Amino acid sequence: MTSSSIERDPCANCGKVPPEGEQYYWVVAPFPRLDYYFVCKECSPHFEKITFIDEILGGPTSIRESQPIGTYIRWNHDQPVIYYSKFPITFGERTFIQKPENSERASLDFVQQRIADSVIDLQQLPPLADFPFIEDFEIILIRSKVSNLPDSQFGQYKLRFRSRSHGTLACLLYSPIKSSYSSHFEGAYGTLELPYFDFDQGYKFLLFEDDTFVYVLQGGDYNNDEFDIWFKVDRQHYYACWKHILALAKDVPIDY
């Protein structure tokens, strides 16, 4: 269900279309449906809220109550939005170009120009010293299922950047879990000359490093240049986190 369809659809219980800006809520549908549907704020107290079991690979399992549709719990900080207009070459593009069967489909001049255009423009960023330092940074693989629907199954593992004190910081499109549909992924690494960059619907992610820190920026819609999450991590600690998560992921069965 897209955001546009959510805005148009009436509440599954009362049939009214909620006012603009009011979110929908995930609730358990009445017996015997044993499913979930979306209701308005006014109707939501009359239903059982959907809850999730979150399972961290190599870590604890916890129960989480669903939030209103379109609400994402991320690091709550007081930083200004960064406006960064450059559009670096993506990890997906680089992976595609590196495959021998695709080498003839991308001209050398085009590839070289894309890489040259990817260099980080420090003039568009705050001073690197101003990036908040996350001391308790970690990388996790997490999967979830609905706890109050008996037929619910765990989904695929998702990779998250997290802080024990701040919660979820950022996420990645790719995972080191072996998959039948994606290439092998061994981590997000980038430099000032060639940063790591990726985007998807409602998501964009930029990362680069210097000799001391790894700098991370994440934003929403890739059609704009706004990055609302930005921080830095000790470079050696960042590499150690990837080494740890890759070791955990190698024994997980292939993810279909």
N, C-alpha and C positions, 0 to 999 in steps of 0.2 A: 504494500500500500504506500503510495507516494504521498508527499506532504500536500500536494494539490488535491488528491482524492480525499485525504483526511479532512481538509477544509470544507469540502463539498458534502461529505456524507453525514447523514443525520445520526443521532445517538441511537444505538441498537436497542435501547430500552424504551425511551419516550418518543423517539422519532423526530425530536427537534434538532435543528442545526445550531450548535453552540455559537455564541458571539465570537467575532474575530478576536484572535489572541488567546482564547480559552482552549486549553489542551484537552485531549481525550485521555481516558484511563483504561488500562488493561484490567479486565475482571474475568472471573470464572463464570461461564454461561450457566444458566439454571439447568438442573437435572431434567432430562437424561442426556443432554447434549454433550457434556463432558468436554468442553472446548473453551476457548476464550473469545471475547469480543470487546468492542470499544464502546464506552459510554461517556456521557458528559459528566462534568464535575458535580452537578446537582444529583444525578442518579448514582454516582459511584459509591456513596456510603451504604447503599442498600445491597451491595454485592461483595463477595469475597475477592480481595485484590490478588492478582497473580503474584506469586513469589518464585524466586529462582534459587537453585542450588548452584553455586559457583565452585568449581573444582580447579585448583591451581596445581599444575604438574610439579610434583616433588614438594608440594606445600599443603596448606590446610584447605579444608572445604568449609564453606559458609553459606548462610541463607540470606538472600537479599530481597527486599520488597520492591516491586516494580514502581517506576516513576511515571508521571504523565508522559504520553507519547511526545517525542521530540525533545524531551529533557535529558541531558547528558551530564552525569556527575563527573566533573573534572576538577582539576586544581583551581581553587577559588583564590585569585590573587588580585592585586590592585595595580597591575602593570598597564600601561597604555598599549593600544594596538600598534603593531609594527606594520607599516605599509611597504611591501617589497615587490616591485613590479617586474623583476627579471623572471624569466621562465626557463630554468635550466633543463638540460637533457635529463630525461627520467631514467630510473633504474630499468624499467621495462624496455625502453628504447635501447639502452646500452646492451642489455641481454640479447635483444633481437639482433642487433648489428653484429655481435660477437659470434653468432652461429654461422658456421661455414655456408650452409644452404641459403643464408640471407645476405651474405657479403656483397653479392653482385647487385642487390636491389637498392642499396644505399651508396651513393657516390662518395668517394673519399672527401671531396670538397665539402659536401653537405655535412658529413660527420665532423670534420675538422671545424667547420663554422659553428655547429651546434655546441661542440665542446668549448670553443673559444668564447661563445656567448654565455657560457654557464658560470664563468668566474664570479665569485661573490663580490658584490658592490658594497663595500663597507660604508659608503656614504649614505646608503639607504637604511642602515641599521644603527641602533644605539651603540655607544662605545661598548666593546666586548666586555670591559670591566663591569658594566652595569647589568649584564645578564645575571639573574639570580642563580646562586650556586646550590645545587641539590646534593646534600651530603649523603643522604640515605637512599640514593638512587638504586633501583633494581629493575631487571627485565624478567617478566613472567610470561608463561603460557597458560591461558585460562579458557575453560569451556563451561558451558552452562546448560541447564535444562529447567523446565518448569516443575516446581516441586509439588504443586497441588493439582496436576493433571497426570493420572496414572500411566498414560501411554507416552508421555514425553520422554525423549531420548536426548542424551548429550549431543550437542553440536560439535563443530570442529574447534580445535584450539585456536585462539586468537592471541596475538602477541601484543603485550602492553608494556610501556615504560611506566614505572610506578615509584612512588615514594611512600614509605610507611607513615610519614607524618603529614603528607599532602594528598595522598590518594593517587588516582590515575592521572598521569601527566600527558601522555601521548600514546598513539597507537600506530601500527604499521600495517600496510596491505599484505605483506608477505610474512611467512612463518617458516622456521627451519624444520617443521614437521614434514616428513616425506609425503608427497602428494602425487596422485595419479594425473593431475592436470596442470601442475606448475613446476617451474624449474627449481633446482636445488638452491636454497637460500642460506647463506652463511653469515649474514649480518648486514647492518646498515653502516657504511663507512663513507666518509667524504672529506675533501680538503677544501681550502679556500679557492683553489684552481678548478677543482671538479667536485662540487658538492653532491651529496645524495639527495635526490628529489623524487617525489612521487605524488600523484593525485588521483582522486576518484570523485564520484558524486558526493558533494558535501564535505570534502576532505582534501587537504594538501599538507605535505610534510617536507621540511628542508633541514638538512644536517650537514655540518662541516666541522673540522677540527683544526687546532693549531698545536703547538708543541706541548701545551699544558691541559687544554680543555676540549671537550666536545660540546658544540653549540646546537641546540635543537629548537626548531620553530614549527608550530603546527597551527593551521587555520582551517576554516570551513570551505565554503564554495570556491572552487578553483577559478571561477569566472571573475573573482575580484582579487585584490592584492593584499588582503588583510590576514595577519597572523596574530591571533590573540593569546597564544601560549608560547612562551620563550624562556629558556633556561640553559644552564650549562652544567656539565658533569666532569669530574676529574677524568682525564683521558685514560690513564692506566686502569682506573676502576671500571670505566665503560668497557674496555676490552676484556677485563676479567669477567664482567657480567655476561658478555656474549659467549665467552668460553664455557661458562657454567651452563647457560641455557642450551647451547649446542650439544653438550654432553648429555643433558637430560633428554633432549629431543631425539637423539639417534636411535633409541630403543623403542620409540613409540611406533606401533604398526602404521602402515601406509594409510593416509587419510583420503578417503574417496569423496 
